[in-house]
C-alpha cells in the first residue's frame, strides 16, 4: 500500500518528501566557533548516529556546525532503531482506577478490563458506615511525633492516639496547598493549612508541604490495593491506569505537582507499578473535574438531550467543604468534551461540612448546661460520639425542605426532659423542621445566590445558559435538590428563560467525578491535540567564546571546568516547549553528553536533571538567569553508574600523556529520551551510540500526564 506523503521545506529551502506520520527536527544547539585548546584530544567528538528517513545533507551540515559544542541533541518521532519496543496503540489496562482528590473528601472508583460496570472503593478504616456504597474518605491527616493518621481515623484521632502521643498538627483541606488561583473564598482556609504546615516543618515531620499530600495518597493506595486483593483477586502483575482529576482553573504547574505527588505515592506504596529490568513506572491519565463530573451526571440521566453541542451549561460542584461553579461550552456531546471556562469561576467555602459545624454548635448550646451527662467525660465528647454520627449518616441525608412534619431523634442515654428546652426529652434529643432548616438555610442560600450571579454575569456578555448540572456530595442532599428546583422554576418564570437542571443519580453525587473520570478514561476519543502545556528541559553546559556576540555567551558568566575549558554551566535546553508544535505519540530526543570524574573518586556516578516550566522556552540560558529564574521546577533526576568504566578511562587518559591530578577524566555517554504517550523514559548508553550498552540508572521513567491538557491521549 502506498504511504501518504507530505511536502516539508528544509532549512535550505529545498522540498523534502516525507511520510506524514514522521517528524524529524534538529534542535537548535549552541554552535560557538571551535577555539584552540591546550589539549586537542579533549575537543568533543561527534558520534556517528545514523537515522533513516532523515535528510542526510541537512544532518551532516548541522553536525559540522556543532562539533565544538559539548553535546548533540536531536528529536524525532520515527521508530528508528528503538531502544524499547513501542506500539502505536496503547493496550487496555487490566484495571482503571480514578482518584477524585477533594478539598474535604476523596472518592475512588475503578473498572475491570472487559466489564463496563464502574465500582467505588469503600470500607475505609474507621468508617462507621462501612456497609454503605459510594462512600468517600476524608481528605484529612493528623500528625503526632510518633505516628500519622489519615481519613476517618484522623477525624477520630482522640480515640486512636496513645495517651502519651501528643498531636502536632491536624491538617484539613490540604488540596488548597496546590491551588494557585488566588480565589478569594479560599484565602482564610489556605491560611489555616499554612499554619499546620509550619508546625510540621518545625518538628521536622515534613520537608515540603507537598509531603502532606504524598503521605495521605500512600495511605489511599495501600487501602485500594488491599481492597482489590481481598475482593477482586488483584495481584501486582495486573496493569493499572490511574486517572486523576484536576480543577479546570488550576495552572499547569499545579497539575504537575499533583501528578508528581501521585507518582511518588504509587512508587512508595508499590501500587499500580509497571516493572521491568530497569525499574518501575506508572501509567497516569489526567482529566478535568468539570468534564468528568458532567459526563457522569449526563450519562446517569440517559443523555436526555439536556446538553447540546456548542450549548452552555453551569456546573455546580458542591462537596464537603467548597462549592465551585464554572460555566462551560461543549465542543462535543458524544463523548462529552468541553471548552475552557467561558466565564470567571466562582465559589464559596460552603458544603456539607458547614452543616456539621452548625449542628455541633447547635447541640453544644443545648447540652452545655446538662452537667450530669458529663460524669464520665465531657459534653463535647458526648456530642461527637452520639449526636454527630447520627446527624452525618442519617438525618442530614434525609432532611426534606418541604416536609414540615419531620422530626429528627438522637438517642442519648441519661438525658432528662427540660421544661425550658423543648428539644431535651427523657433519653432523647429531638430537632423539628424549623431547627433543621436553621442549620441548612445559610448553605442553601449561598449556593442559590452563586448560581444566580453566574447566570446574570453570563447574560451581560450575551451568553445564554441552557442548563445546570449539580454534582458533589452535598448535591445528594434531598433538601438542596428540592430547594434549587423550586428556585429555578421561579427564576425561569421571572426571566422568561428555559434553563433545565440535572443531578447525578441519588446518593452518587459524591462519587460523580471519580466515576465520570473512569468513563473519560474508557473513551479518549476527540481529546485535545498533543501540544505541550509545559516546557520540559535538561541541563547543558556550553563553550564560552571570547569573540562571540551571542547573548547566551556574552551575558552569562563562564568558568573553568575539569578539563581546563571555559564553559557556561547549567544552562537549560528545552526538549519540549510550551505551545510549540503537536508532539507525536512516540517522540525521541538524543544527546551525546560528557561527565567528568576524578581518579580518586571511589564511585563514578553521573546525573541528569529534568526541569519543567509553565512559561520558559528560550534555550541555553542558565536556570538562575532572568529568563528562567523562579519559573522552573525540578521534575526529577536520573543517576547512572559508570564505575565499571573507571579502569578503562583512567588507563586511556594516562596513555595520552595527560595528568589525572591536573585534569579530570571524561566519560561520554548517549542520553536517549523517549516520550511515549504520557511517559518520558531515560536511557543512558556507553559507548555513546545506539548500539552502546544500557547503564544502570536510579530512575528510568517519569509521567508527563500533566505536561499536556487534561484528557490528552
C-alpha positions in Angstrom: 0.0 0.0 0.0 1.4 3.4 -0.9 2.4 5.6 2.0 0.9 9.0 2.5 3.4 11.7 1.8 3.7 15.4 2.6 6.0 18.2 1.4 8.3 19.7 4.0 10.6 22.6 3.3 14.1 22.1 4.7 16.3 24.8 6.3 17.9 25.4 2.9 14.6 25.9 1.1 14.5 22.5 -0.5 11.4 20.4 -0.6 11.6 17.1 1.1 9.1 14.3 0.6 8.3 12.6 3.9 5.7 10.3 5.3 3.0 12.4 7.1 3.4 10.3 10.3 7.1 11.2 10.7 8.6 14.4 12.1 12.3 14.9 12.2 13.5 18.1 13.8 17.1 19.1 14.6 17.2 21.0 17.9 18.9 24.4 18.0 22.2 23.6 19.6 24.8 26.2 20.8 27.3 26.4 17.9 30.3 28.6 19.1 33.3 28.6 17.0 35.9 26.0 17.8 38.8 27.6 19.7 42.3 26.4 20.3 42.9 24.3 23.4 46.0 23.1 25.2 44.6 19.6 25.0 43.4 19.0 21.4 42.3 15.5 22.3 39.7 17.0 24.7 37.6 18.6 21.9 34.3 16.6 21.9 33.9 14.3 19.0 30.6 13.8 17.3 29.4 10.2 17.5 28.0 8.7 14.3 24.3 8.2 14.9 22.6 7.5 11.5 18.9 8.0 11.3 17.0 6.5 8.4 14.3 8.8 6.8 16.1 12.0 7.7 17.6 14.5 5.3 21.3 13.4 5.5 22.7 16.6 3.9 21.0 18.8 6.4 22.1 16.5 9.2 25.8 16.4 8.0 25.8 20.2 7.7 24.3 20.6 11.2 26.8 18.1 12.7 29.7 20.1 11.2 28.5 23.2 12.8 28.0 21.6 16.2 31.4 19.9 16.6 32.6 22.5 19.2 29.5 22.1 21.3 29.5 19.8 24.4 26.7 17.7 23.1 24.5 16.8 20.2 20.7 16.6 20.6 18.0 15.9 18.1 14.4 14.8 18.3 12.3 12.5 16.1 9.0 10.7 16.1 10.3 7.9 14.0 10.7 4.4 15.4 14.3 4.1 14.1 16.3 1.6 16.0 14.1 2.0 19.1 15.7 1.3 22.4 12.5 -0.2 23.7 9.6 -1.9 21.9 6.9 0.6 21.2 3.4 0.1 19.9 1.4 2.8 18.2 -1.8 1.9 20.1 -1.8 1.6 23.9 -3.2 -1.6 25.3 -6.2 -1.6 27.6 -5.1 -1.9 31.2 -6.5 -4.7 33.4 -7.8 -2.1 35.9 -8.7 1.6 35.5 -8.6 3.5 38.8 -9.9 7.0 39.2 -9.0 9.4 42.0 -11.0 12.5 42.9 -8.9 14.2 45.4 -11.3 16.6 47.0 -10.9 19.5 49.4 -12.6 17.8 52.3 -13.4 14.3 50.9 -11.8 12.0 48.4 -13.6 9.4 46.1 -12.1 6.4 44.3 -13.7 4.4 41.5 -12.5 1.5 39.4 -13.4 -0.7 36.5 -12.1 -4.0 35.3 -11.0 -4.8 31.8 -13.9 -6.0 29.7 -16.5 -5.0 32.3 -18.4 -1.7 31.8 -19.6 -1.6 35.4 -18.0 1.2 37.5 -17.4 0.4 41.2 -16.3 2.5 44.1 -13.7 1.8 46.7 -15.4 1.7 50.2 -14.7 0.0 53.5 -12.3 2.8 54.7 -10.7 2.2 58.1 -12.6 3.9 60.9 -15.8 4.5 58.8 -18.8 3.8 60.9 -20.9 3.1 57.9 -18.8 0.5 56.1 -21.9 -1.3 54.8 -22.9 1.7 52.6 -21.8 2.0 49.0 -20.4 5.1 47.2 -18.6 6.3 50.4 -15.9 8.9 50.4 -12.9 9.2 52.7 -12.0 12.4 54.5 -9.0 14.3 53.0 -7.7 14.8 56.4 -4.5 13.9 58.3 -3.3 14.1 61.9 0.4 14.0 62.8 1.9 13.2 66.1 5.6 12.8 66.9 5.3 9.0 66.6 2.6 8.3 64.0 0.3 9.6 61.3 -3.5 9.1 61.0 -5.5 9.6 57.8 -9.1 9.7 56.7 -11.7 8.7 59.2 -9.1 7.8 61.8 -7.8 11.4 61.6 -11.3 12.6 62.3 -11.5 10.4 65.5 -7.9 11.0 66.5 -8.7 11.2 70.2 -9.6 7.5 70.1 -6.7 6.5 68.0 -3.6 8.1 69.6 -1.9 6.6 72.6 -2.2 8.6 75.9 1.3 10.0 75.7 1.3 10.6 72.0 1.0 14.4 71.5 -0.7 15.8 68.4 1.5 18.1 66.4 -0.9 19.1 63.5 -4.4 18.4 62.3 -4.4 19.1 58.5 -7.7 19.6 56.7 -8.3 21.0 53.2 -4.7 20.1 52.1 -5.8 20.2 48.4 -5.6 24.0 48.8 -1.8 23.7 49.0 -1.8 23.2 45.3 -4.3 25.9 44.5 -2.6 28.9 42.9 -5.7 30.6 41.5 -5.8 33.2 44.2 -9.5 32.6 44.8 -10.8 35.0 47.5 -13.1 32.4 49.0 -10.3 30.0 49.9 -7.9 32.6 51.3 -8.7 32.0 55.0 -8.8 28.2 54.6 -5.4 28.3 52.9 -4.0 30.4 55.8 -5.2 27.7 58.3 -3.5 25.0 56.3 -0.3 27.0 56.1 -0.2 27.2 59.9 -0.4 23.4 60.2 2.4 23.1 57.6 4.7 25.4 59.7 4.1 23.2 62.8 5.1 20.1 60.8 8.2 21.7 59.4 9.2 23.0 62.9 9.1 19.4 64.2 10.9 18.1 61.1 8.0 15.8 60.2 7.9 17.0 56.6 10.4 18.7 54.3 7.9 20.1 51.8 4.3 21.0 52.1 3.6 18.5 49.3 4.8 15.7 51.6 1.4 16.0 53.3 -0.4 15.2 50.1 2.0 12.4 49.3 1.6 10.8 52.7 -2.2 10.6 52.5 -2.0 9.3 48.9 0.2 6.5 50.1 -2.5 5.6 52.7 -5.2 5.7 49.9 -3.2 3.5 47.6 -2.4 0.9 50.3 -6.2 0.7 51.0 -7.1 0.5 47.3 -4.6 -2.3 46.8 -5.7 -4.2 49.8 -9.4 -3.8 48.9 -8.8 -5.1 45.4 -6.7 -8.0 46.6 -9.4 -9.1 49.0 -12.5 -8.6 46.8 -11.2 -8.9 43.3 -8.1 -11.2 43.4 -5.9 -8.3 42.4 -2.2 -9.2 42.0 0.8 -7.0 41.4 1.4 -8.0 37.8 -2.0 -6.6 36.7 -1.7 -3.5 34.7 -3.2 -0.3 36.1 -4.1 3.1 34.6 -4.7 5.7 37.2 -6.8 8.6 36.2 -6.8 11.7 38.4 -9.0 14.8 38.1 -7.9 18.4 38.5 -9.9 21.7 38.7 -10.2 23.4 35.3 -8.8 26.6 36.9 -5.6 25.1 38.1 -2.3 26.1 36.4 -0.2 23.6 34.6 2.3 23.7 37.4 -0.4 22.8 40.0 -1.3 19.9 37.7 2.3 18.8 37.5 2.7 19.0 41.3 -0.4 16.8 41.8 0.9 14.4 39.2 4.3 14.2 40.9 2.7 13.6 44.3 0.6 10.7 42.8 3.6 9.2 41.0 5.7 9.3 44.2 2.9 7.8 46.3 2.4 5.0 43.8 6.1 4.2 43.8 6.3 4.2 47.6 3.1 2.1 48.1 4.0 -0.3 45.3 0.5 0.1 43.8 0.0 0.1 40.0 3.6 -0.1 39.0 4.8 -1.3 35.6 8.0 -3.2 36.3 10.8 -4.2 34.0 14.5 -4.9 34.3 15.3 -1.1 34.5 12.9 -0.3 37.3 9.2 0.7 37.6 6.9 3.3 36.1 3.3 4.3 36.4 0.5 4.9 33.9 -1.3 8.2 34.7 -4.1 9.9 32.8 -5.3 13.4 33.8 -8.8 14.8 33.3 -10.5 17.9 34.4 -13.1 17.7 37.1 -15.8 19.5 35.2 -15.7 17.2 32.2 -15.6 14.1 34.4 -18.4 15.2 36.7 -20.7 16.4 33.9 -20.0 13.2 31.9 -21.3 11.1 34.7 -24.3 13.2 35.6 -25.4 13.3 32.0 -24.8 9.6 31.5 -26.8 8.7 34.6 -29.7 10.7 33.2 -29.6 8.5 30.0 -28.4 11.5 27.9 -31.9 13.0 27.6 -30.8 15.9 25.5 -30.1 18.4 28.2 -26.6 19.2 26.9 -26.3 20.0 23.2 -23.2 20.6 21.0 -22.0 24.2 21.5 -24.5 24.5 24.3 -23.7 26.3 27.5 -24.2 24.8 30.9 -23.4 25.8 34.5 -21.6 23.1 36.5 -22.2 23.3 40.3 -19.8 21.1 42.3 -21.0 21.2 45.9 -18.8 19.0 48.0 -17.9 18.7 51.7 -16.1 22.0 52.2 -16.4 24.0 49.0 -18.9 24.8 46.3 -17.4 25.6 42.9 -19.2 26.9 39.9 -18.0 27.1 36.3 -19.7 27.9 33.0 -18.7 25.8 30.0 -19.5 25.4 26.3 -19.5 21.9 24.9 -17.4 21.1 21.8 -18.8 17.5 21.5 -21.7 15.7 23.2 -20.8 12.1 22.5 -18.4 11.8 24.1 -18.7 15.0 26.1 -15.9 17.4 25.5 -15.7 21.0 26.9 -14.0 24.2 26.1 -12.3 26.2 28.8 -14.5 28.1 31.2 -16.2 30.9 29.3 -16.9 33.0 32.4 -14.7 33.6 35.5 -15.3 30.7 38.0 -16.9 31.4 41.4 -17.4 29.6 44.7 -17.5 29.7 48.4 -16.3 27.7 51.4 -19.7 26.2 51.7 -20.6 22.5 51.7 -21.9 19.6 53.7 -19.2 20.1 56.4 -20.8 23.5 57.2 -23.9 21.7 58.2 -21.8 19.5 60.6 -20.3 22.6 62.2 -23.7 24.2 62.7 -25.2 21.0 64.1 -22.4 20.6 66.5 -22.7 24.2 67.7 -26.5 23.8 68.0 -26.2 20.6 70.2 -23.4 22.1 72.4 -25.6 25.1 73.0 -28.5 22.9 74.1 -26.5 20.4 76.2 -23.8 22.6 77.7 -25.7 23.1 81.0 -26.6 19.4 81.4 -23.6 18.7 83.5 -24.9 15.5 84.9 -24.2 13.9 81.4 -20.5 14.6 81.8 -19.9 12.3 84.8 -17.5 10.1 82.8 -16.5 12.5 80.1 -17.2 15.9 78.5 -20.2 17.4 76.8 -18.1 17.8 73.7 -17.2 14.1 73.6 -20.9 13.2 74.1 -21.9 15.4 71.1 -19.1 14.0 68.9 -19.8 10.4 69.9 -23.6 10.3 69.9 -25.0 13.3 68.1 -22.7 13.9 65.2 -22.6 10.3 63.8 -26.4 10.1 63.7 -26.6 13.5 62.0 -23.9 12.7 59.5 -25.1 9.3 58.4 -28.9 9.6 58.7 -30.6 12.9 59.5 -28.5 15.2 57.2 -29.2 12.9 54.3 -32.9 12.6 54.9 -34.0 16.2 55.6 -36.6 17.3 53.0 -37.2 21.0 52.5 -41.0 20.8 52.0 -41.8 18.2 54.7 -42.6 20.2 57.8 -43.7 17.2 59.8 -40.2 15.7 60.0 -38.7 15.1 63.4 -35.0 14.1 64.0 -34.3 12.0 67.1 -30.9 11.4 68.7 -31.0 8.7 71.4 -29.0 10.0 74.4 -28.9 7.7 77.4 -29.4 9.6 80.7 -30.7 12.8 79.2 -33.5 14.3 81.3 -36.5 16.2 79.9 -36.4 20.0 80.3 -39.2 22.4 80.9 -37.2 25.2 79.4 -36.0 23.5 76.2 -38.4 21.5 74.1 -35.6 19.6 72.3 -34.5 17.9 75.6 -36.6 14.8 76.3 -36.1 11.8 78.5 -33.3 9.8 76.8 -33.7 11.7 73.5 -32.5 14.9 71.9 -35.1 15.9 69.2 -35.0 18.5 66.5 -38.0 19.6 64.5 -38.2 21.0 60.9 -37.5 24.6 61.9 -34.4 23.6 63.8 -33.0 21.6 60.8 -33.9 24.5 58.4 -31.9 26.9 60.6 -28.9 24.5 60.0 -29.4 24.1 56.3 -30.7 27.6 55.3 -27.3 29.5 55.2 -25.7 27.0 52.9 -28.6 26.6 50.5 -29.0 30.4 50.1 -25.3 30.8 49.4 -25.4 28.2 46.6 -28.6 29.7 45.2 -27.0 33.2 45.1 -23.8 31.9 43.5 -25.9 30.3 40.7 -27.9 33.4 40.1 -24.8 35.5 40.0 -23.2 33.2 37.3 -26.3 33.2 35.2 -26.7 37.0 35.4 -23.0 37.6 34.7 -23.3 35.4 31.6 -26.3 37.3 30.5 -24.4 40.6 30.5 -22.0 39.0 28.0 -24.8 37.7 25.8 -24.2 34.2 26.9 -27.3 32.1 27.2 -27.2 29.4 29.8 -29.1 26.3 28.6 -28.8 24.0 31.6 -27.4 23.5 35.1 -25.7 20.3 36.3 -25.2 19.7 40.0 -22.7 17.2 41.4 -20.8 16.6 44.6 -21.5 15.1 47.9 -23.8 17.9 49.1 -25.5 17.6 45.7 -27.0 14.3 47.0 -29.0 16.2 49.7 -32.8 16.0 49.1 -33.2 19.4 50.7 -30.7 21.0 48.3 -32.3 19.4 45.3 -35.8 20.4 46.2 -34.7 24.0 47.1 -32.8 24.5 43.8 -35.5 23.0 41.6 -38.2 25.3 43.1 -35.8 28.3 42.9 -35.0 27.6 39.3 -38.7 27.3 38.4 -39.3 30.7 39.9 -36.2 32.2 38.2 -37.3 30.9 34.8 -40.8 32.3 35.3 -39.4 35.7 36.3 -36.9 35.9 33.4 -38.6 34.1 30.6 -35.8 31.5 30.5 -35.9 27.8 29.8 -32.9 26.6 31.9 -33.1 22.9 32.8 -31.4 21.2 35.8 -29.9 17.8 36.2 -28.4 15.9 39.2 -26.3 12.8 39.5 -28.2 9.7 40.5 -29.4 9.8 44.1 -26.6 9.0 46.6 -23.9 9.0 43.9 -23.2 12.7 43.6 -20.2 12.4 45.9 -18.5 9.9 43.5 -19.7 11.5 40.3 -16.3 12.9 39.4 -14.4 9.7 40.1 -16.9 7.6 38.2 -17.0 10.2 35.3 -13.2 10.1 35.2 -13.4 6.3 34.6 -15.8 7.0 31.7 -13.5 9.6 30.3 -10.5 7.2 30.5 -12.5 4.5 28.8 -13.2 6.8 25.8 -10.2 9.0 25.0 -11.5 9.9 21.5 -11.7 13.6 20.4 -9.3 14.7 23.2 -7.0 17.7 22.9 -4.1 17.8 20.5 -0.8 16.8 21.9 0.5 20.3 22.3 2.7 20.7 25.4 1.3 23.0 28.1 4.6 22.9 29.8 8.2 23.0 28.8 10.5 20.1 29.7 14.2 20.8 29.9 17.6 19.3 30.8 20.9 20.8 31.9 23.5 21.5 29.3 27.0 23.2 29.5 28.1 25.3 26.6 31.5 26.5 25.5 32.5 30.1 26.1 33.9 32.0 23.1 35.9 35.2 23.6 34.8 36.8 20.3 31.2 35.6 20.4 28.4 38.2 20.1 25.7 35.7 21.0 23.8 37.0 24.1 23.8 33.5 25.6 27.6 33.7 25.6 28.3 37.4 26.4 25.7 37.8 29.1 26.4 34.7 31.1 29.4 34.0 33.3 31.9 31.3 32.3 34.1 29.2 34.5 36.8 26.6 34.0 35.7 23.0 34.0 37.8 20.0 35.0 39.4 19.8 31.5 40.7 23.4 31.6 37.9 24.7 29.2 35.8 27.8 29.9 32.2 26.8 29.9 28.9 28.3 30.9 27.4 25.7 33.2 23.8 24.6 33.9 22.0 26.2 31.0 18.7 24.6 30.1 17.9 23.0 26.8 14.1 22.7 26.4 13.4 19.4 24.7 9.6 20.2 24.8 8.4 23.8 24.5 5.1 25.0 25.8 2.7 25.7 22.9 5.2 24.7 20.2 4.0 22.1 17.7 1.9 18.9 18.1 4.0 16.2 19.7 3.6 12.7 18.1 2.7 9.9 20.4 6.3 8.5 20.0 8.9 11.2 20.2 12.6 10.9 20.7 15.5 13.2 21.7 19.1 12.1 21.8 22.2 13.8 23.1 25.9 12.9 23.5 26.8 14.2 26.9 30.0 14.2 28.8 30.7 13.8 32.5 34.0 14.4 34.3 35.4 12.3 37.1 38.4 12.3 39.4 40.6 9.2 39.6 40.5 9.2 43.4 36.7 9.2 43.4 35.6 5.7 44.5 32.3 5.6 42.6 31.8 7.2 39.3 28.1 8.3 39.2 26.7 10.9 36.8 23.3 12.5 36.9 21.0 14.3 34.5 18.4 16.7 35.9 14.9 17.2 34.4 13.0 20.5 34.7 9.5 21.8 34.0 8.3 25.3 33.4 4.9 26.9 32.7 6.5 29.7 30.6 10.2 29.2 29.7 11.0 28.3 26.1 14.4 30.0 25.3 17.3 27.6 25.1 20.7 27.8 26.7 20.0 30.3 29.5 21.1 29.4 33.0 18.5 28.4 35.5 19.4 31.5 37.6 19.2 33.9 34.6 16.3 36.3 34.2 14.9 34.1 31.5 14.4 31.1 33.9 14.8 32.3 37.5 11.8 31.4 39.7 10.0 29.9 36.7 11.4 26.3 36.7 10.8 23.3 39.0 12.9 20.2 39.1 10.8 17.3 37.9 13.4 14.6 38.8 16.8 13.3 38.1 18.5 10.2 36.7 21.6 8.9 38.4 23.7 6.4 36.4 26.7 4.4 37.5 29.8 4.2 35.3 32.2 2.9 37.9 32.8 -0.2 35.8 34.4 2.1 33.2 36.8 3.7 35.6 39.8 1.5 35.0 39.5 1.7 31.2 39.2 5.5 31.1 42.0 6.2 33.6 44.3 4.0 31.5 43.4 5.7 28.3 43.8 9.1 29.9 47.3 8.4 31.0 48.3 6.8 27.7 47.5 10.2 26.1 50.1 11.8 28.4 47.5 13.6 30.5 47.7 14.1 34.2 44.9 12.6 36.3 45.8 15.1 39.0 45.5 18.3 36.9 42.7 17.3 34.7 39.5 15.3 35.2 38.7 12.2 33.1 35.9 12.5 30.6 33.2 9.8 30.0 30.9 10.4 27.1 27.5 8.7 27.1 24.5 8.8 24.8 21.4 10.1 26.6 18.2 8.9 25.0 14.9 10.5 26.0 11.7 8.9 24.7 8.3 10.4 25.1 5.8 7.6 24.5 2.2 8.6 25.1 2.2 10.3 28.5 5.5 8.9 29.7 9.1 10.1 29.5 11.8 7.4 29.6 15.5 7.9 30.1 18.2 5.6 28.6 21.9 6.1 29.1 24.3 4.2 26.8 28.0 3.7 26.6 29.8 3.8 24.2 27.9 6.9 23.2 25.9 5.4 20.3 22.7 3.5 19.8 24.5 0.1 20.0 26.0 1.1 23.3 25.3 -0.9 26.5 22.5 0.4 28.7 23.9 1.7 32.0 22.2 1.1 35.4 20.1 4.1 36.3 18.3 5.1 39.5 15.2 6.2 37.6 14.2 5.4 34.1 10.7 6.9 33.7 8.6 10.0 34.5 5.0 10.6 33.9 4.2 13.6 31.7 0.4 13.4 32.1 0.4 17.0 33.4 2.5 18.3 30.5 -0.5 18.2 28.2 -4.1 19.4 28.5 -6.3 17.2 30.7 -7.8 14.4 28.6 -4.8 14.2 26.1 -4.1 10.7 24.9 
